[in-house]
Structures are given as structure tokens and as C-alpha cells.
């Protein structure tokens, strides 16, 4: 069953398109590249991950991101210009987190949740990326989802022992959750590294891969948006348009 599943395309976009999108979001949204000339392009990059999450069936993530975006933009355009002092600083920090960091988080969530390790490795091999880069990144693709599952299990176990905010043992929450998370993270990293080497990553011979990846109509739409936004930003910076 697993072999049959791995031969079909998993998501709407090719892994290479996803990584390019994540790079653009990191440079232009988080890094604020282009300044005022990339403002319109930045708006487009903010909402592309939301649309992709919606199309991939992750409705909760889409709704959370859409609500936070709406609040952030409402504060930016209608509230922040009239608020000063400490409250203004707090609003600025909130808007910075929502409008700068959240797009990268949502894009990373989409990439990790819709890309299997096999697809990622296959894409990296087609781009002729060295294994010194491929192996750590492939481990990372399984590390964060596994850690999230462990964190959820730890939270449920601590809640059963009334170790939570508002509980009788709230002060023990950090100790009883942080230490297990650190221990689990170290163990998970070691196990995933060993599993990657067991599957042949790092070997001298070229690996075969049965997963199916390739560019489709959705990839060309996203690539066209990225190329158009980049060209618009460059032309605006040189005052051509």
C-alpha cells in the first residue's frame, strides 16, 4: 500500500516550486527586500500560502491565517497611525509578527505537510544538490512533524495530571514539559538520522526513487506570479514603471 501511494503525486505543487516559494517569502516578506517597491508583491506573497493551504484541505490553518492577516492589516491601516507610546509599540510588535513572520510559517507548514521525504530527496537529486545538504534537510522534514506529535502527547499527559495553566500544578508545567521535549527531540533526531542512513542516503552509489514529481499547471501559475512580481519590483526600483 505504501509503495502504491508513493508512486502518485502527493500535492498540487512540485517540491522545487514549493522551495522557491519559501525562498521568495523569506527574502521579500521576512527580509523586507525591495522596500516600498515590493509592497504589492509582498501582499501577493502573503496570500499565496493561504490559498495553497485551502486547496490542500487544511481548512483550520487557512482560517487561522486569514483571521490573523485580517486583524494585522486592520490594525496597520486603521489603528496603528493613531496609537503612540507603549501601546503603539505593542501593536507594532504584533503586526510585525503577523505580517512578517506568519507568511513564512504558513509557507513552511504547507511545504512540510504536503511534501514527503521521498519527493523532497527526488527533487534535490534532480537539482544536483550535494548530499551534505540533502541529508540534513530530509531529516528536518520528518523532525518537526514528529516533534509536534510528541508535544501533543506530552500536553495530553500533563493535562491528565492537572499540570496546565489554571491548574493546581501550573508552576511545574515548564519543568514537566520542557525536559521531556528536550529528551524527545534529541532521541528523534538520532533516530531519523539513523533511518536516513539506513535508507541509503549518504552512500556513494546513486539512489533510485519511485516517487513521481513534475511541474503542472499550478506550478506554472505560481512561477509566473513569482517572476512577474520580481520583474515588477526590479523595474520599480529603477523607476522604469
Backbone as CSV, one residue per row, in Angstrom:
resi,resn,N_x,N_y,N_z,CA_x,CA_y,CA_z,C_x,C_y,C_z
1,UNK,0.829,-1.205,0.000,0.000,0.000,0.000,0.859,1.249,0.000
2,UNK,1.923,1.251,0.782,2.796,2.413,0.854,3.491,2.650,-0.473
3,UNK,3.871,1.541,-1.168,4.517,1.686,-2.457,3.564,2.263,-3.478
4,UNK,2.306,1.845,-3.425,1.317,2.347,-4.362,1.042,3.821,-4.121
5,UNK,1.019,4.222,-2.862,0.784,5.621,-2.553,1.947,6.495,-2.994
6,UNK,3.161,5.991,-2.849,4.339,6.808,-3.124,4.558,7.045,-4.601
7,UNK,3.867,6.282,-5.490,4.053,6.462,-6.920,3.188,7.572,-7.481
8,UNK,2.228,8.076,-6.739,1.361,9.134,-7.214,1.813,10.474,-6.668
9,UNK,1.456,11.524,-7.396,1.855,12.851,-6.971,1.077,13.241,-5.729
10,UNK,1.770,13.755,-4.732,1.164,13.972,-3.429,0.409,15.285,-3.337
11,UNK,0.871,16.327,-3.974,0.277,17.634,-3.764,0.195,18.385,-5.080
12,UNK,-0.388,19.571,-4.998,-0.636,20.358,-6.192,0.652,20.871,-6.825
13,UNK,1.643,21.217,-6.005,2.877,21.817,-6.496,4.036,20.839,-6.432
14,UNK,4.978,21.041,-7.314,6.226,20.288,-7.292,7.079,20.766,-6.114
15,UNK,7.842,19.877,-5.471,8.687,20.302,-4.347,9.635,21.441,-4.684
16,UNK,10.115,21.499,-5.924,11.020,22.584,-6.298,10.294,23.930,-6.324
17,UNK,9.044,23.918,-6.748,8.255,25.152,-6.717,7.994,25.586,-5.291
18,UNK,7.726,24.629,-4.408,7.481,24.959,-3.003,8.709,25.597,-2.365
19,UNK,9.875,25.030,-2.628,11.091,25.580,-2.036,11.413,26.960,-2.595
20,UNK,11.114,27.175,-3.890,11.318,28.502,-4.468,10.368,29.514,-3.841
21,UNK,9.123,29.114,-3.635,8.146,29.986,-2.978,8.584,30.326,-1.562
22,UNK,9.071,29.330,-0.827,9.554,29.580,0.528,10.738,30.537,0.529
23,UNK,11.595,30.430,-0.463,12.742,31.345,-0.576,12.275,32.775,-0.841
24,UNK,11.315,32.931,-1.734,10.805,34.266,-2.042,10.129,34.887,-0.823
25,UNK,9.342,34.093,-0.095,8.671,34.615,1.093,9.700,35.036,2.142
26,UNK,10.723,34.253,2.307,11.758,34.579,3.290,12.505,35.854,2.921
27,UNK,12.805,36.046,1.622,13.594,37.198,1.194,12.757,38.474,1.182
28,UNK,11.561,38.408,0.602,10.792,39.630,0.375,9.864,39.985,1.534
29,UNK,9.333,38.992,2.231,8.414,39.285,3.335,9.177,39.410,4.645
30,UNK,9.890,38.367,5.023,10.634,38.405,6.277,11.839,39.337,6.175
31,UNK,12.567,39.273,5.061,13.752,40.106,4.888,13.473,41.509,4.397
32,UNK,12.218,41.772,3.985,11.804,43.110,3.526,12.658,43.592,2.348
33,UNK,13.067,42.670,1.479,13.847,43.053,0.300,12.974,43.867,-0.653
34,UNK,13.559,44.858,-1.255,12.825,45.696,-2.188,12.166,46.904,-1.575
35,UNK,11.993,46.907,-0.255,11.420,48.054,0.435,10.024,48.385,-0.055
36,UNK,9.771,49.664,-0.287,8.455,50.118,-0.727,8.127,49.650,-2.137
37,UNK,9.146,49.386,-2.962,8.893,48.956,-4.335,8.301,47.550,-4.396
38,UNK,8.494,46.757,-3.361,7.984,45.383,-3.345,6.728,45.252,-2.497
39,UNK,6.066,46.367,-2.175,4.911,46.320,-1.296,3.784,45.473,-1.891
40,UNK,3.441,45.715,-3.159,2.364,44.952,-3.795,2.744,43.485,-3.933
41,UNK,3.998,43.247,-4.292,4.475,41.867,-4.411,4.422,41.158,-3.067
42,UNK,4.687,41.901,-2.002,4.644,41.333,-0.661,3.226,40.909,-0.282
43,UNK,2.237,41.676,-0.684,0.847,41.301,-0.424,0.508,39.982,-1.123
44,UNK,0.976,39.851,-2.366,0.717,38.604,-3.112,1.369,37.414,-2.420
45,UNK,2.621,37.591,-1.986,3.326,36.508,-1.309,2.663,36.141,0.010
46,UNK,2.020,37.093,0.670,1.341,36.799,1.925,0.168,35.848,1.730
47,UNK,-0.533,35.991,0.612,-1.776,35.240,0.446,-1.621,33.969,-0.377
48,UNK,-0.507,33.813,-1.074,-0.296,32.560,-1.809,-0.292,31.349,-0.871
49,UNK,0.421,31.378,0.281,0.366,30.215,1.182,-1.039,29.927,1.698
50,UNK,-1.832,30.972,1.943,-3.204,30.749,2.403,-4.025,30.004,1.353
51,UNK,-3.895,30.424,0.104,-4.635,29.754,-0.972,-4.192,28.306,-1.120
52,UNK,-2.887,28.066,-1.009,-2.370,26.700,-1.128,-2.850,25.824,0.023
53,UNK,-2.886,26.376,1.237,-3.396,25.620,2.373,-4.871,25.279,2.183
54,UNK,-5.633,26.209,1.640,-7.050,25.952,1.387,-7.230,24.870,0.336
55,UNK,-6.449,24.942,-0.750,-6.555,23.945,-1.817,-6.078,22.571,-1.365
56,UNK,-5.185,22.529,-0.383,-4.696,21.234,0.116,-5.597,20.654,1.206
57,UNK,-6.693,21.346,1.538,-7.649,20.814,2.507,-7.355,21.138,3.947
58,UNK,-6.404,22.025,4.205,-6.078,22.408,5.585,-6.876,23.658,5.960
59,UNK,-8.161,23.412,6.219,-9.114,24.499,6.424,-8.797,25.270,7.699
60,UNK,-8.457,24.573,8.778,-8.187,25.245,10.049,-6.995,26.184,9.937
61,UNK,-5.936,25.715,9.302,-4.749,26.568,9.128,-5.077,27.774,8.258
62,UNK,-5.896,27.555,7.226,-6.299,28.663,6.360,-7.101,29.697,7.136
63,UNK,-8.073,29.246,7.940,-8.916,30.181,8.681,-8.107,30.957,9.717
64,UNK,-7.215,30.263,10.422,-6.382,30.943,11.421,-5.505,32.003,10.761
65,UNK,-4.869,31.642,9.647,-4.018,32.597,8.950,-4.813,33.766,8.401
66,UNK,-5.995,33.500,7.830,-6.816,34.565,7.266,-7.285,35.535,8.347
67,UNK,-7.688,35.000,9.490,-8.142,35.862,10.592,-6.990,36.722,11.112
68,UNK,-5.819,36.118,11.298,-4.675,36.880,11.794,-4.240,37.941,10.785
69,UNK,-4.245,37.601,9.486,-3.928,38.596,8.466,-4.900,39.760,8.518
70,UNK,-6.191,39.442,8.618,-7.210,40.487,8.638,-7.007,41.416,9.826
71,UNK,-6.757,40.832,11.002,-6.524,41.653,12.192,-5.273,42.510,12.018
72,UNK,-4.207,41.910,11.483,-2.961,42.639,11.294,-3.108,43.824,10.353
73,UNK,-3.791,43.604,9.215,-3.961,44.700,8.262,-4.922,45.767,8.777
74,UNK,-5.964,45.365,9.504,-6.873,46.352,10.092,-6.138,47.240,11.093
75,UNK,-5.293,46.611,11.913,-4.507,47.398,12.865,-3.508,48.299,12.160
76,UNK,-2.898,47.794,11.104,-1.879,48.570,10.398,-2.459,49.816,9.728
77,UNK,-3.627,49.685,9.110,-4.161,50.793,8.319,-5.119,51.700,9.098
78,UNK,-5.794,51.174,10.113,-6.849,51.955,10.754,-6.596,52.260,12.229
79,UNK,-5.665,51.556,12.877,-5.463,51.754,14.310,-4.058,52.281,14.604
80,UNK,-3.044,51.649,14.055,-1.659,51.994,14.386,-1.299,53.459,14.136
81,UNK,-1.787,54.109,13.048,-1.405,55.518,12.843,-1.878,56.455,13.951
82,UNK,-2.849,56.031,14.755,-3.400,56.908,15.784,-2.993,56.496,17.198
83,UNK,-2.187,55.447,17.329,-1.768,54.963,18.644,-0.269,55.190,18.796
84,UNK,0.129,55.737,19.950,1.536,56.023,20.202,1.906,55.506,21.594
85,UNK,3.186,55.601,21.908,3.642,55.178,23.224,3.788,53.672,23.334
86,UNK,3.602,53.173,24.555,3.783,51.739,24.828,2.785,50.893,24.048
87,UNK,1.528,51.334,24.012,0.512,50.573,23.280,0.842,50.530,21.787
88,UNK,1.356,51.640,21.260,1.754,51.654,19.861,2.904,50.700,19.578
89,UNK,3.849,50.619,20.531,4.971,49.680,20.374,4.473,48.235,20.388
90,UNK,3.518,47.929,21.273,2.968,46.573,21.338,2.218,46.219,20.055
91,UNK,1.465,47.185,19.522,0.767,46.949,18.259,1.759,46.730,17.123
92,UNK,2.835,47.501,17.113,3.855,47.351,16.076,4.506,45.969,16.156
93,UNK,4.774,45.499,17.379,5.365,44.165,17.544,4.402,43.089,17.066
94,UNK,3.125,43.224,17.409,2.127,42.240,16.970,2.010,42.220,15.452
95,UNK,1.946,43.400,14.840,1.833,43.457,13.379,3.077,42.901,12.704
96,UNK,4.253,43.139,13.313,5.473,42.594,12.743,5.480,41.072,12.757
97,UNK,5.008,40.488,13.859,4.955,39.030,13.953,3.969,38.460,12.942
98,UNK,2.793,39.094,12.847,1.743,38.566,11.971,2.097,38.764,10.501
99,UNK,2.513,39.960,10.129,2.701,40.288,8.723,4.092,39.980,8.199
100,UNK,5.046,39.721,9.075,6.409,39.389,8.636,6.734,37.911,8.854
101,UNK,6.434,37.397,10.044,6.812,36.029,10.381,5.757,34.997,9.961
102,UNK,4.474,35.355,10.081,3.419,34.380,9.797,3.428,33.863,8.364
103,UNK,3.661,34.697,7.333,3.711,34.139,5.970,4.766,33.047,5.808
104,UNK,5.945,33.248,6.389,6.975,32.215,6.310,6.572,30.959,7.058
105,UNK,5.913,31.130,8.213,5.460,29.973,8.992,4.408,29.186,8.217
106,UNK,3.454,29.890,7.603,2.409,29.213,6.836,2.987,28.526,5.599
107,UNK,3.945,29.176,4.950,4.582,28.552,3.786,5.354,27.308,4.199
108,UNK,6.107,27.406,5.304,6.826,26.240,5.808,5.885,25.126,6.207
109,UNK,4.743,25.475,6.816,3.746,24.467,7.180,3.220,23.757,5.951
110,UNK,2.943,24.519,4.907,2.450,23.898,3.677,3.504,22.984,3.056
111,UNK,4.743,23.453,3.005,5.813,22.664,2.388,6.030,21.362,3.148
112,UNK,6.134,21.446,4.476,6.427,20.256,5.273,5.254,19.281,5.284
113,UNK,4.030,19.811,5.349,2.864,18.937,5.483,2.427,18.293,4.174
114,UNK,2.865,18.833,3.030,2.434,18.280,1.744,3.568,17.643,0.953
115,UNK,4.749,17.574,1.524,5.903,17.009,0.824,6.457,15.837,1.610
116,UNK,6.525,14.684,0.981,7.125,13.527,1.631,8.644,13.599,1.506
117,UNK,9.317,12.813,2.327,10.780,12.783,2.275,11.254,12.280,0.916
118,UNK,10.567,11.287,0.367,10.957,10.750,-0.940,10.840,11.799,-2.033
119,UNK,9.757,12.564,-2.013,9.591,13.631,-3.002,10.673,14.689,-2.853
120,UNK,10.964,15.040,-1.612,11.977,16.060,-1.375,13.351,15.597,-1.854
121,UNK,13.726,14.373,-1.520,15.029,13.844,-1.932,15.107,13.747,-3.448
122,UNK,14.015,13.311,-4.077,13.991,13.212,-5.537,14.181,14.589,-6.174
123,UNK,13.518,15.598,-5.621,13.656,16.960,-6.150,15.077,17.480,-5.971
124,UNK,15.666,17.223,-4.815,17.030,17.679,-4.573,18.018,16.991,-5.502
125,UNK,17.793,15.712,-5.786,18.683,14.996,-6.689,18.568,15.527,-8.106
126,UNK,17.355,15.895,-8.520,17.185,16.435,-9.868,17.832,17.805,-10.012
127,UNK,17.958,18.523,-8.910,18.655,19.813,-8.938,20.145,19.658,-8.679
128,UNK,20.609,18.405,-8.515,22.024,18.090,-8.308,22.572,18.781,-7.043
129,UNK,21.763,18.782,-5.996,22.192,19.335,-4.718,23.057,18.304,-3.999
130,UNK,24.177,18.689,-3.401,25.034,17.716,-2.706,24.305,17.033,-1.557
131,UNK,24.721,15.816,-1.254,24.093,15.066,-0.166,24.354,15.700,1.189
132,UNK,25.430,16.464,1.305,25.694,17.157,2.567,24.580,18.143,2.908
133,UNK,23.860,18.598,1.897,22.716,19.486,2.111,21.417,18.693,2.158
134,UNK,21.312,17.683,1.311,20.069,16.914,1.204,19.752,16.149,2.478
135,UNK,20.751,15.496,3.064,20.504,14.651,4.231,19.993,15.454,5.431
136,UNK,20.644,16.564,5.834,20.095,17.324,6.970,18.689,17.860,6.717
137,UNK,18.430,18.307,5.490,17.103,18.843,5.184,16.048,17.746,5.168
138,UNK,16.408,16.559,4.671,15.448,15.449,4.676,15.120,14.993,6.093
139,UNK,16.115,15.047,6.980,15.864,14.741,8.389,14.939,15.793,8.998
140,UNK,15.139,17.046,8.620,14.310,18.127,9.139,12.851,17.957,8.734
141,UNK,12.603,17.425,7.536,11.239,17.263,7.049,10.433,16.305,7.921
142,UNK,11.100,15.347,8.534,10.404,14.428,9.426,10.548,14.841,10.883
143,UNK,11.530,15.682,11.193,11.789,16.038,12.586,10.646,16.878,13.168
144,UNK,10.275,17.948,12.486,9.281,18.857,13.052,7.900,18.218,13.195
145,UNK,7.378,17.473,12.193,6.091,16.806,12.430,6.132,15.792,13.569
146,UNK,7.261,15.074,13.697,7.374,14.097,14.776,7.433,14.783,16.140
147,UNK,8.178,15.882,16.212,8.243,16.638,17.470,6.868,17.196,17.828
148,UNK,6.112,17.652,16.832,4.764,18.168,17.099,3.862,17.076,17.667
149,UNK,3.980,15.858,17.149,3.197,14.752,17.687,3.600,14.431,19.126
150,UNK,4.897,14.447,19.392,5.366,14.198,20.751,4.887,15.294,21.706
151,UNK,4.918,16.545,21.253,4.458,17.651,22.093,2.981,17.515,22.413
152,UNK,2.194,17.087,21.432,0.766,16.879,21.675,0.536,15.777,22.699
153,UNK,1.301,14.700,22.606,1.160,13.608,23.574,1.568,14.057,24.975
154,UNK,2.641,14.842,25.068,3.092,15.342,26.370,2.045,16.278,26.965
155,UNK,1.462,17.130,26.148,0.431,18.049,26.636,-0.772,17.295,27.185
156,UNK,-1.192,16.240,26.501,-2.328,15.459,26.977,-1.993,14.755,28.293
157,UNK,-0.768,14.211,28.380,-0.376,13.521,29.610,-0.293,14.492,30.790
158,UNK,0.227,15.687,30.557,0.321,16.672,31.630,-1.054,17.202,32.029
159,UNK,-1.963,17.332,31.048,-3.309,17.797,31.372,-4.037,16.795,32.263
160,UNK,-3.786,15.508,32.043,-4.412,14.489,32.895,-3.914,14.573,34.332
161,UNK,-2.708,15.125,34.513,-2.147,15.281,35.858,-2.366,16.695,36.410
162,UNK,-3.246,17.442,35.743,-3.619,18.790,36.170,-2.428,19.746,36.140
163,UNK,-1.439,19.456,35.267,-0.295,20.355,35.094,-0.572,21.190,33.857
164,UNK,-1.221,22.317,34.034,-1.632,23.190,32.948,-1.899,24.568,33.503
165,UNK,-2.078,25.533,32.587,-2.418,26.881,33.021,-3.766,26.842,33.737
166,UNK,-3.787,27.397,34.938,-5.010,27.395,35.719,-5.164,26.185,36.615
167,UNK,-4.290,25.199,36.461,-4.362,24.011,37.302,-3.632,24.222,38.620
168,UNK,-3.705,23.230,39.471,-3.072,23.335,40.784,-1.549,23.239,40.703
169,UNK,-1.034,22.644,39.619,0.412,22.457,39.479,0.945,23.238,38.282
170,UNK,0.442,24.443,38.099,0.820,25.234,36.929,2.304,25.572,36.925
171,UNK,2.914,25.754,38.113,4.324,26.137,38.177,5.251,25.001,37.727
172,UNK,4.751,23.776,37.743,5.559,22.648,37.309,5.453,22.389,35.811
173,UNK,4.644,23.207,35.125,4.381,22.952,33.716,5.652,23.046,32.878
174,UNK,6.470,24.080,33.138,7.686,24.259,32.345,8.641,23.093,32.543
175,UNK,8.831,22.701,33.805,9.762,21.606,34.087,9.273,20.295,33.504
176,UNK,7.997,19.988,33.701,7.481,18.692,33.293,7.227,18.593,31.789
177,UNK,7.227,19.711,31.097,7.039,19.661,29.653,8.333,19.946,28.896
178,UNK,9.136,20.851,29.415,10.359,21.229,28.708,11.374,20.098,28.688
179,UNK,11.595,19.465,29.837,12.590,18.390,29.906,12.206,17.203,29.021
180,UNK,10.940,16.715,29.067,10.577,15.638,28.124,10.723,16.039,26.662
181,UNK,10.417,17.307,26.336,10.546,17.744,24.955,12.003,17.756,24.505
182,UNK,12.905,18.200,25.369,14.328,18.198,25.024,14.819,16.770,24.806
183,UNK,14.438,15.881,25.717,14.851,14.480,25.611,14.304,13.844,24.334
184,UNK,13.019,14.088,24.051,12.403,13.517,22.857,13.033,14.081,21.586
185,UNK,13.356,15.376,21.596,13.939,15.989,20.406,15.292,15.378,20.074
186,UNK,16.121,15.154,21.096,17.428,14.531,20.874,17.266,13.111,20.345
187,UNK,16.360,12.368,20.960,16.149,10.972,20.536,15.594,10.911,19.118
188,UNK,14.638,11.780,18.797,14.040,11.783,17.462,15.078,12.136,16.407
189,UNK,15.921,13.130,16.695,16.970,13.496,15.748,17.921,12.340,15.468
190,UNK,18.314,11.612,16.509,19.211,10.472,16.322,18.539,9.363,15.521
191,UNK,17.267,9.075,15.836,16.563,8.009,15.132,16.342,8.348,13.667
192,UNK,15.984,9.602,13.358,15.769,9.996,11.981,17.065,10.004,11.187
193,UNK,18.153,10.406,11.812,19.453,10.365,11.136,19.843,8.931,10.800
194,UNK,19.637,8.025,11.761,19.936,6.611,11.516,19.025,6.037,10.429
195,UNK,17.748,6.439,10.437,16.823,5.943,9.413,17.210,6.443,8.027
196,UNK,17.677,7.686,7.931,18.092,8.225,6.642,19.296,7.480,6.093
197,UNK,20.258,7.194,6.957,21.436,6.446,6.511,21.066,5.013,6.141
198,UNK,20.111,4.426,6.860,19.676,3.064,6.562,19.014,2.981,5.193
199,UNK,18.327,4.058,4.815,17.639,4.075,3.517,18.585,4.382,2.358
200,UNK,19.864,4.557,2.645,20.835,4.721,1.577,21.326,6.128,1.360
201,UNK,20.801,7.091,2.120,21.294,8.454,1.972,22.733,8.535,2.470
202,UNK,23.574,9.167,1.721,24.971,9.290,2.092,25.857,8.242,1.456
203,UNK,25.262,7.281,0.756,26.055,6.249,0.112,26.708,6.753,-1.168
204,UNK,27.743,6.073,-1.628,28.452,6.533,-2.837,27.673,6.289,-4.122
205,UNK,26.765,5.315,-4.136,26.021,4.985,-5.351,24.792,5.876,-5.491
206,UNK,24.363,6.038,-6.722,23.179,6.840,-6.998,21.928,6.074,-6.600
207,UNK,21.048,6.734,-5.849,19.831,6.090,-5.369,18.751,6.128,-6.445
208,UNK,17.896,5.108,-6.422,16.715,5.107,-7.269,15.529,5.628,-6.461
209,UNK,14.535,6.149,-7.166,13.375,6.722,-6.494,12.136,6.430,-7.321
210,UNK,11.096,5.924,-6.669,9.885,5.563,-7.393,8.800,6.622,-7.277
211,UNK,9.037,7.675,-6.508,8.008,8.709,-6.369,7.937,9.545,-7.640
212,UNK,6.769,10.107,-7.884,6.509,10.835,-9.113,6.402,12.323,-8.814
213,UNK,7.295,13.103,-9.386,7.223,14.557,-9.257,7.309,15.167,-10.645
214,UNK,6.855,16.377,-10.782,6.896,17.055,-12.064,6.100,18.344,-12.018
215,UNK,6.364,19.226,-12.956,5.685,20.511,-12.991,4.334,20.365,-13.680
216,UNK,3.334,21.036,-13.110,1.994,21.056,-13.673,1.502,22.473,-13.864
217,UNK,0.220,22.595,-14.152,-0.342,23.928,-14.422,-0.246,24.840,-13.203
218,UNK,-0.426,24.270,-12.013,-0.348,25.091,-10.795,1.074,25.617,-10.582
219,UNK,2.070,24.786,-10.910,3.465,25.238,-10.782,3.743,26.421,-11.703
220,UNK,3.232,26.357,-12.925,3.487,27.442,-13.870,2.783,28.727,-13.441
221,UNK,1.616,28.614,-12.817,0.923,29.804,-12.319,1.735,30.457,-11.206
222,UNK,2.200,29.642,-10.252,2.988,30.183,-9.143,4.296,30.762,-9.647
223,UNK,4.969,30.051,-10.556,6.236,30.562,-11.107,6.022,31.862,-11.874
224,UNK,4.894,31.959,-12.584,4.593,33.187,-13.322,4.359,34.349,-12.362
225,UNK,3.649,34.090,-11.248,3.424,35.132,-10.248,4.741,35.593,-9.621
226,UNK,5.602,34.628,-9.309,6.889,34.986,-8.704,7.765,35.766,-9.672
227,UNK,7.819,35.307,-10.923,8.638,36.005,-11.918,8.083,37.394,-12.203
228,UNK,6.755,37.508,-12.320,6.144,38.803,-12.572,6.351,39.770,-11.419
229,UNK,6.191,39.273,-10.187,6.405,40.129,-9.028,7.843,40.581,-8.908
230,UNK,8.793,39.689,-9.215,10.210,40.054,-9.160,10.539,41.104,-10.223
231,UNK,10.007,40.893,-11.432,10.252,41.867,-12.504,9.628,43.220,-12.159
232,UNK,8.417,43.204,-11.612,7.746,44.456,-11.230,8.545,45.193,-10.163
233,UNK,9.094,44.454,-9.201,9.886,45.072,-8.139,11.175,45.674,-8.673
234,UNK,11.860,44.954,-9.564,13.116,45.452,-10.129,12.875,46.691,-10.986
235,UNK,11.822,46.644,-11.817,11.526,47.802,-12.657,11.118,49.006,-11.815
236,UNK,10.401,48.751,-10.716,10.026,49.847,-9.825,11.226,50.435,-9.111
237,UNK,12.186,49.608,-8.750,13.381,50.107,-8.079,14.213,51.003,-8.993
238,UNK,14.226,50.684,-10.309,14.961,51.514,-11.269,14.085,52.610,-11.872
239,UNK,12.866,52.765,-11.315,11.923,53.813,-11.724,11.568,53.720,-13.196
240,UNK,11.495,52.489,-13.689,11.066,52.288,-15.078,9.555,52.379,-15.179
241,UNK,8.870,51.889,-14.100,7.410,51.953,-14.064,6.972,52.661,-12.800
